[in-house]
Each structure stands twice: as C-alpha cells, then as structure tokens.
C-alpha cells in the first residue's frame, strides 16, 4: 500500500438517504476483500461482518474494495468491484433479504409438509420459526397458505419461542396453547381481511377445541383481567419477555395490546427486580407503565443530601440498569443549577443508547421519540411514585439553531428532557466536562466509539429538522448535528428535582 496515495477528491460519499438504487447482493464465500476506510470504527465493523459471512481480507487482487474518501488504497486493484462503505452495507442488506426470503420459504415448506425432514434440518427450521414468528405468521396469512397454517397449529407447542419451552413442558397447556395460537391468527386474518383464512381458522377451532373448554378459558381470562384469579407463569409469558436471574425476574419487553401496562410485583413467586427500560423506546403506542418497585430496591432520594448539595455535586435519585448483568442501581446525577427550592440535574453518565427518533424524517423535540421515551418508560420505571412526585413538570423552550436558523418548535411540558445546545454550552465549564462516559450496562448494549465514551443527544435541531445537535466524543457542542434516527448515540436525561425551601 502506498501511504501517499489517496482517492481523488471527486470521489464523494453521498448521504445515506440519497441512495435509492438497489444494489446487487455481495458474494462472500471464497471472495477476497480489501477494506480501506478512513474511520477505523467503520473499518472494523466492515471487517467483522466480512469474517462473519465467510469472506477473507486481502490486498492482492481483491474481488471487492470497500473504501471511503481520504483513505489510503492499493496501487493495483485488479479486476474488482469498488464500493463505498454505504454501498457495501446496502449490498450486504440485499443479501440478507434474499437469505431471509429463503428461510421463510423453507419454513412454510416444512409447516405445509407431512413428509419427514431429517432431524438437523427440522431443528434449524424450528429455531428460525420460533425466533421469527411474526415474520412467519405474516407470510402465511399474506399468501393464504392453508397447509402451512394447519401445520403451524399441529405443531403448536413446538413453534412457541424458547422462553415457553420449560414452562409448557411442565404442565398440561396443549389445548391452551392451541387456542391462543388460533385466536391470534383469527385476529390477524381479520385485520388483513383474509376472509377465507378466517373461515378456515374458525372451523379449525370448532373441530379441534371443545366448546366447553373455550368457554372455561374465556371465563378464566376475564377473572384474571379483573384480578379475581392469579395469572400463572404461562400467562405472564404471553404478556412479557422475561428471564429469571439470581436476584429475581428481569423484564425485557411487553407483548400485550394495552397501552397502560401494570408491572407485577412478582412472577412465579420471584420478585420483579429489573426492567430493561431501553427496550421500550421503539413502541409507537406511547406505553404508560406502573411499577411499584420491590422494597429491596427502595427509594434512593436522601432529602438531607439533596438540600445540602451545591452546583457541581453528585446526588443519588432513582435507579436504572448500570452493570453488565443489568442490575438496577442508584442513579447518580450532576447538579447543574440550584434555585427556588429546586435542583436542575443531568445523569453523570450516558445511561443507554436510544435514537432521537425512530425514522429518518423531519421532526423536532415536541414530536421526537426520545421525548416520549424519557417522559414515559424512563420516568415511570426508573423512579418510585414517591420520587416521581418530586420531579415537577416544567415548560421546556427549544430555541432556534443559532448557526443554521432551524426553528426549535413549540414549547413543551416535560418532566424529563434533553439539554439544549445553549444549555450544554452554558452549564458545563469546558468540553472535557461534557464528555459522555458510559455505564457498563450501556457498553454491553453496543456503542459507537468502542470505548467508555459516547456522543449524547441534545434537543436543539441541527442543520435541518432531519438532524439534531449533540455532544461529540470530545465534549464539543455539535451544532450541525447528526441524523435523528442514528441508533448508536447515547442519552443523558436532565430534569428538575423539588427539594423545598
């Protein structure tokens, strides 16, 4: 490689949003790749992906060259395909789509066939079906594939996600599982107006499930909804994704249809000890949670310590997963202001990686998903009711971007918020003091810079409403901003705490 050779200046990487052309899928097996990106993080990701897919790295007549402007490159490429790293990911994504299609078709063939598959094939396909059940259900319904639907129901116990395996094997849930699957498919078929499929499912339900049993289950479900009968572990698994850890139950997601979600004190006799709050940011329903945390987690607020604190001090308030094992630990906050019986605080560390918005589109603080998540799941699950009462609702004003003139949008009522670019510049004494250090929990979720630091979101819009300002990894205020849908950057919540006069 010639260290003084560079790609010509006219070679430009277009914004990701501008690529509309479909790329041909990349062939990895047996092919050689030369990766030469100026950003070492991007280069490492590309290299890891190539290794995972079965490609090899070479600078001797590679089949593919993945490059970025400003990077060093070999003098002789040979007969190869040259791709920017964005084109590479598009082509790799096309390969993934083809492979996913092949898996779905193989799954439908398996479900619709009575001929035996060998054990290895069957286990691989069943694993895929369990792990991609929504995709399989959608494919069956969209194609009105009656035979695969019938095969799916005949294998009702085996097609459930792995989390159900231990529970369903230990009890007589066969008819209950079948009823749940049939009812789920009937509901989905109705929504898609697949009337022929719905008729097939109703007839299947009539012929395979005794009417008395269906009535008993419906009555039991009603009593459970009203609180007259306790839910069993199978019932809870239908509502939540959870695992049993040493200190209790850890909840990873909600699968129910309601928008108001009550978290139980315990499941199967074990306390609910942790909620993985980050997993709830992507739900567009605006879920509202109520969780009375177990006594052993307790209230962390110490009123004497809060009242005695001064600007620059650290205070404890609320809890959030912070260890590699996702233990809920007291949250540490840096005091930014103290006035009128209140403290303005910001989390000392980057707590998690959460996108500012789920889609790459124009948005502002009032309408972004980060605001919904901070004032919804984060506020409701990180603080006890007593702590929540100490967090006042304030009117958040988001000013226009001073450099680019992008309007900040309407004032909003918030309990938890992201700082504005002006606040971040004013309330921290230096770039170094703004550097976003991460928790161990945040690090195992994946992070951009591959170390203990990350960029973190502000609420001021960037160069336009598809970009939002942020604090860079060096602590500087980035007024140009970055894409609102970036899923690599972090959140440092800010809020006021009432401490009295």
C-alpha positions in Angstrom: 0.0 0.0 0.0 1.3 3.4 -0.9 0.9 5.7 2.1 0.9 8.9 0.0 -1.8 7.7 -2.5 -5.3 9.0 -1.9 -8.6 8.6 -3.6 -9.3 11.5 -5.9 -11.2 14.4 -4.4 -14.1 13.9 -6.9 -14.9 10.6 -5.3 -17.7 11.6 -2.8 -19.9 9.6 -0.4 -23.5 10.7 -0.8 -25.7 11.0 2.3 -27.3 7.6 3.1 -30.8 9.0 2.5 -29.8 9.7 -1.2 -29.1 6.1 -2.1 -32.2 4.8 -3.9 -30.6 2.4 -6.4 -30.9 -1.3 -5.5 -27.5 -2.9 -5.1 -26.7 -6.4 -6.3 -26.1 -8.7 -3.4 -22.5 -9.4 -2.4 -21.0 -12.9 -2.7 -18.9 -13.5 0.4 -17.9 -17.2 0.3 -14.4 -17.6 -1.2 -14.1 -14.0 -2.1 -11.3 -11.6 -1.2 -12.0 -8.1 0.3 -9.8 -5.0 0.6 -11.2 -2.6 3.2 -9.7 0.9 3.3 -11.8 3.3 5.3 -10.5 6.5 6.9 -12.7 5.9 10.0 -11.3 3.0 12.0 -14.6 2.2 13.7 -16.4 1.8 10.3 -13.5 -0.3 9.0 -13.6 -2.7 12.0 -17.3 -3.2 11.6 -17.0 -4.0 7.9 -14.1 -6.4 8.6 -16.0 -8.2 11.3 -19.1 -8.5 9.0 -17.0 -9.9 6.2 -15.4 -12.5 8.5 -18.8 -13.5 9.8 -20.2 -14.1 6.3 -17.2 -16.1 5.2 -15.1 -13.7 3.2 -11.4 -13.1 3.5 -9.2 -10.0 3.7 -6.5 -9.4 1.1 -4.7 -6.6 -0.7 -3.6 -8.9 -3.5 -6.1 -8.6 -6.4 -9.2 -8.5 -4.2 -12.7 -9.2 -5.6 -14.1 -6.2 -3.7 -12.7 -2.9 -2.5 -14.7 -1.1 0.2 -13.4 2.5 0.5 -14.0 6.0 1.8 -12.6 9.3 0.5 -9.3 10.2 2.3 -8.3 6.6 2.9 -5.1 5.0 1.7 -5.6 2.5 -1.1 -3.5 -0.1 -3.0 -1.7 0.8 -6.2 -3.2 -2.1 -8.1 -6.8 -3.2 -7.6 -7.0 -5.7 -10.4 -10.4 -6.7 -11.7 -12.6 -5.9 -8.7 -15.8 -4.2 -7.6 -15.3 -0.9 -5.9 -18.0 0.1 -3.3 -18.2 3.0 -0.8 -18.9 1.6 2.6 -22.5 2.8 2.4 -23.0 0.9 -0.9 -21.3 -2.1 0.8 -23.9 -2.2 3.6 -26.7 -1.8 1.0 -25.4 -4.8 -1.0 -25.0 -6.8 2.2 -28.5 -5.9 3.2 -29.8 -7.2 -0.2 -28.0 -10.5 0.5 -29.7 -10.6 4.0 -33.1 -10.0 2.4 -32.5 -12.9 -0.1 -31.4 -15.2 2.7 -34.4 -14.2 4.9 -36.7 -15.0 2.0 -35.2 -18.4 1.6 -35.6 -19.1 5.3 -39.3 -18.1 5.2 -39.9 -20.3 2.1 -38.2 -23.2 3.8 -40.2 -22.7 6.9 -43.5 -22.7 5.0 -42.5 -25.8 3.1 -41.7 -27.5 6.4 -45.0 -26.5 8.0 -47.1 -27.4 5.0 -45.5 -30.9 4.5 -46.2 -34.2 6.3 -43.0 -35.8 4.8 -40.3 -36.2 7.4 -37.3 -33.7 7.4 -34.1 -35.0 8.9 -33.5 -34.0 12.5 -30.8 -31.4 11.7 -33.0 -29.6 9.1 -36.0 -29.7 11.3 -34.2 -28.2 14.3 -32.8 -25.4 12.2 -36.1 -24.5 10.7 -37.9 -24.7 14.1 -35.3 -22.4 15.6 -35.9 -19.9 12.8 -39.7 -20.1 13.2 -39.5 -19.6 17.0 -37.1 -16.7 16.6 -39.1 -15.0 13.7 -42.7 -15.9 14.5 -44.2 -12.6 13.4 -42.5 -12.9 10.0 -43.7 -16.4 9.6 -47.3 -15.6 10.6 -47.3 -12.6 8.2 -46.0 -14.8 5.3 -48.6 -17.5 5.9 -51.5 -15.0 6.1 -50.4 -12.9 3.2 -50.1 -16.0 1.0 -53.3 -17.5 2.4 -51.2 -20.6 2.9 -53.7 -23.0 4.5 -51.5 -26.1 4.7 -48.6 -24.3 6.5 -51.2 -22.7 8.8 -52.6 -26.1 9.6 -49.0 -27.4 10.1 -48.2 -24.5 12.4 -51.2 -25.3 14.6 -50.5 -29.0 14.6 -47.0 -28.2 16.0 -48.4 -25.6 18.4 -46.2 -26.5 21.3 -43.0 -26.8 19.2 -43.4 -23.5 17.4 -43.5 -21.4 20.6 -40.5 -19.2 21.4 -37.8 -20.9 23.5 -38.9 -19.0 26.6 -42.1 -21.1 26.8 -40.4 -24.4 26.5 -39.6 -25.1 30.1 -43.0 -23.9 31.4 -45.1 -25.6 28.8 -43.3 -28.9 29.2 -44.0 -28.9 33.0 -47.8 -28.6 32.7 -50.8 -29.5 30.6 -51.0 -26.5 28.3 -51.6 -28.3 25.0 -55.2 -27.1 24.4 -54.5 -23.6 25.9 -51.6 -23.1 23.5 -53.6 -24.2 20.5 -56.5 -21.9 21.5 -54.1 -18.9 21.9 -52.5 -19.5 18.5 -55.8 -20.0 16.7 -57.2 -16.8 18.3 -54.1 -14.8 17.4 -54.3 -15.9 13.8 -58.0 -15.1 13.6 -57.3 -11.6 14.9 -54.5 -11.1 12.3 -56.6 -12.6 9.5 -59.4 -10.2 10.3 -57.1 -7.2 10.3 -55.8 -8.2 6.9 -59.3 -9.0 5.6 -58.3 -12.6 4.8 -61.8 -13.9 5.0 -61.1 -17.3 3.5 -58.3 -17.8 6.1 -60.5 -16.6 8.9 -63.2 -19.1 7.9 -60.6 -21.9 7.9 -59.4 -21.0 11.4 -62.9 -20.7 12.8 -63.7 -24.2 11.5 -60.4 -25.5 12.8 -61.2 -24.0 16.3 -64.7 -25.6 16.2 -63.4 -29.1 15.3 -60.2 -29.2 17.4 -61.2 -27.5 20.6 -64.2 -28.5 22.8 -66.7 -25.7 23.2 -66.8 -26.1 27.0 -63.0 -25.7 27.2 -63.1 -22.5 25.2 -65.8 -21.1 27.5 -63.9 -22.0 30.6 -60.7 -20.3 29.3 -62.7 -17.2 28.4 -64.2 -17.0 31.9 -60.8 -17.6 33.5 -59.2 -14.9 31.3 -61.9 -12.5 32.4 -61.3 -13.3 36.1 -57.6 -12.7 35.6 -58.2 -9.4 34.0 -60.4 -8.3 36.9 -57.9 -9.6 39.5 -60.2 -12.4 40.8 -57.8 -15.1 39.7 -53.9 -15.1 39.7 -52.1 -15.4 36.4 -49.7 -18.3 36.1 -46.2 -18.2 34.5 -47.6 -19.1 31.1 -50.0 -16.1 31.3 -47.2 -13.7 32.2 -45.0 -15.0 29.3 -47.8 -14.1 26.9 -47.6 -10.5 28.2 -43.9 -10.0 28.9 -40.5 -11.1 27.6 -38.6 -12.0 30.8 -35.8 -14.2 32.3 -35.2 -15.5 35.8 -31.9 -14.2 37.2 -30.3 -14.7 40.6 -31.9 -11.6 42.1 -35.3 -12.1 40.5 -37.2 -11.6 37.3 -35.8 -9.3 34.6 -38.4 -8.0 32.1 -37.1 -7.2 28.6 -40.3 -6.3 26.7 -44.1 -6.1 26.6 -46.2 -8.2 24.2 -49.7 -7.2 25.2 -52.1 -4.9 23.4 -52.9 -2.4 26.2 -51.3 1.0 26.4 -51.5 1.1 30.2 -49.1 -1.6 31.5 -49.1 -2.8 35.1 -45.8 -4.5 36.1 -46.5 -7.2 38.7 -44.7 -7.3 42.0 -43.6 -10.9 41.3 -43.9 -13.7 38.8 -43.9 -17.3 39.8 -43.1 -16.4 43.4 -40.0 -14.3 42.4 -39.7 -10.5 42.6 -39.5 -8.4 39.5 -36.1 -6.9 40.1 -35.2 -5.2 36.9 -36.8 -3.6 33.8 -34.7 -3.2 30.7 -36.1 0.3 30.0 -34.2 0.8 26.7 -36.3 -1.9 25.1 -39.5 0.2 25.3 -38.3 3.2 23.3 -39.4 1.9 19.9 -43.1 1.3 20.8 -45.1 4.0 19.0 -48.2 3.4 21.2 -46.8 5.7 23.9 -47.0 3.0 26.6 -47.7 4.1 30.1 -46.2 1.9 32.9 -46.9 1.5 36.6 -44.4 -0.5 38.6 -44.2 -0.4 42.4 -40.6 -1.4 42.8 -39.8 -4.1 45.3 -38.9 -2.9 48.8 -35.3 -4.2 48.5 -34.8 -1.7 45.7 -36.3 1.1 47.7 -36.3 4.9 47.4 -32.8 6.4 46.8 -33.6 10.0 47.5 -32.0 11.4 50.6 -33.6 14.8 51.3 -30.9 16.0 53.6 -28.2 15.2 50.9 -30.3 16.8 48.2 -30.9 20.0 50.2 -27.2 20.2 51.1 -25.9 19.7 47.6 -24.4 22.5 45.5 -23.7 23.1 41.8 -21.2 20.5 40.7 -22.1 18.0 43.4 -23.3 14.5 42.7 -26.7 13.2 44.1 -28.5 9.9 44.1 -32.0 9.7 42.8 -33.9 6.8 41.1 -32.5 3.6 39.6 -31.5 2.3 36.2 -29.7 -0.8 34.9 -26.0 0.0 35.1 -24.0 -3.2 35.4 -23.1 -5.8 32.8 -25.7 -8.1 34.4 -28.3 -5.3 34.2 -28.7 -4.8 37.9 -30.9 -1.8 38.8 -28.5 0.5 40.7 -29.0 4.1 42.2 -28.7 6.8 39.5 -26.0 9.4 40.0 -26.9 13.0 38.9 -24.7 16.0 38.5 -26.2 19.3 39.9 -26.2 22.0 37.2 -28.3 24.6 38.9 -29.9 25.2 42.4 -32.6 27.8 42.6 -36.1 28.4 44.0 -36.1 25.1 46.0 -35.2 23.0 43.0 -32.1 21.3 41.5 -31.5 21.0 37.8 -29.6 17.8 37.3 -28.3 15.6 34.5 -27.2 12.0 34.7 -23.5 11.8 35.4 -23.1 9.0 32.8 -24.5 8.1 29.4 -27.2 5.6 30.5 -28.1 4.0 27.3 -28.1 4.2 23.5 -31.5 5.4 22.4 -32.2 7.1 19.0 -33.6 10.7 19.0 -36.3 9.5 16.6 -37.1 6.1 15.1 -37.3 7.2 11.4 -35.1 9.4 9.2 -37.6 12.2 8.7 -38.2 15.8 9.8 -39.0 16.1 13.5 -38.5 18.3 16.5 -38.3 18.0 20.2 -42.1 18.1 20.6 -42.6 15.1 18.3 -39.5 13.0 18.7 -39.4 9.6 20.2 -36.7 10.4 22.7 -39.0 12.9 24.4 -41.8 10.3 24.5 -39.4 7.7 25.9 -37.9 10.0 28.6 -41.3 11.1 29.9 -42.9 7.6 29.5 -40.9 4.4 30.2 -37.8 6.1 31.6 -39.7 8.3 34.1 -42.2 5.6 35.1 -39.8 2.7 35.5 -36.7 4.5 36.9 -38.4 6.3 39.8 -40.8 5.2 42.6 -44.2 7.0 42.9 -42.6 9.0 45.8 -39.7 10.0 43.6 -41.9 10.8 40.7 -43.8 13.3 42.9 -40.5 15.2 43.4 -40.0 15.7 39.6 -42.0 18.7 38.5 -43.5 19.2 35.1 -41.8 22.3 33.5 -42.2 24.1 30.3 -39.3 23.3 28.0 -38.3 26.0 25.5 -36.3 24.9 22.5 -34.7 27.8 20.7 -33.8 28.1 17.0 -30.4 26.7 15.9 -28.3 29.9 16.2 -26.0 29.0 13.3 -28.4 27.5 10.8 -31.7 29.1 11.7 -33.6 25.8 12.1 -36.7 26.5 14.2 -36.8 24.8 17.6 -40.5 24.2 17.6 -43.2 24.6 20.2 -42.7 24.9 23.9 -43.4 21.5 25.6 -44.5 20.3 29.1 -41.8 17.8 30.3 -40.7 16.1 33.5 -37.5 14.7 31.9 -35.8 16.2 28.9 -32.5 16.6 26.9 -30.5 19.7 27.3 -30.5 22.3 24.5 -27.2 23.2 22.8 -27.2 26.6 24.6 -27.7 24.9 28.0 -25.0 22.4 27.3 -22.6 25.2 26.4 -23.6 27.4 29.4 -23.9 24.9 32.2 -20.6 23.0 31.7 -17.3 24.8 32.2 -15.4 23.0 29.4 -15.5 20.5 26.6 -13.8 18.0 28.8 -16.6 18.3 31.4 -19.2 17.4 28.8 -17.6 14.1 27.7 -20.1 11.3 27.8 -18.7 8.5 29.9 -20.8 5.3 29.7 -22.0 2.7 32.2 -21.1 -0.9 31.9 -24.7 -1.7 31.0 -24.6 0.9 28.2 -21.4 -0.6 26.9 -22.8 -4.1 26.5 -25.8 -2.7 24.6 -23.4 -1.6 21.9 -21.8 1.9 21.5 -20.4 4.0 18.7 -16.8 4.7 19.7 -15.9 1.2 21.0 -14.7 2.5 24.4 -16.0 4.2 27.5 -17.1 7.4 25.8 -20.0 8.2 23.5 -21.8 11.2 21.9 -25.0 12.2 23.6 -28.2 13.9 22.3 -29.3 17.5 22.8 -32.8 18.7 21.8 -31.9 21.7 19.6 -32.4 20.9 15.9 -29.3 20.7 13.6 -28.7 22.0 10.1 -32.3 21.0 9.3 -35.1 19.0 11.0 -33.7 15.7 9.9 -30.6 16.4 12.0 -30.3 17.1 15.7 -27.5 18.6 17.7 -25.3 16.5 20.1 -22.2 16.5 22.2 -19.3 14.9 20.4 -17.0 12.3 21.9 -14.5 15.1 22.7 -17.2 17.1 24.6 -17.7 19.8 21.9 -21.2 21.0 21.0 -22.1 19.8 17.5 -24.4 22.5 16.1 -24.6 20.9 12.6 -26.0 17.8 14.2 -26.4 14.2 13.2 -29.3 12.1 11.7 -32.2 11.9 14.1 -32.5 8.1 13.5 -29.0 7.2 14.5 -29.1 4.3 16.8 -25.5 4.5 18.1 -25.6 7.6 20.3 -26.5 8.0 23.9 -29.0 9.7 26.2 -28.2 11.7 29.3 -31.5 12.7 30.8 -32.0 16.0 32.6 -34.7 17.1 35.0 -35.6 19.3 38.0 -36.0 17.8 41.5 -38.1 19.6 44.1 -36.2 19.9 47.4 -38.2 22.6 49.2 -37.1 25.9 50.6 
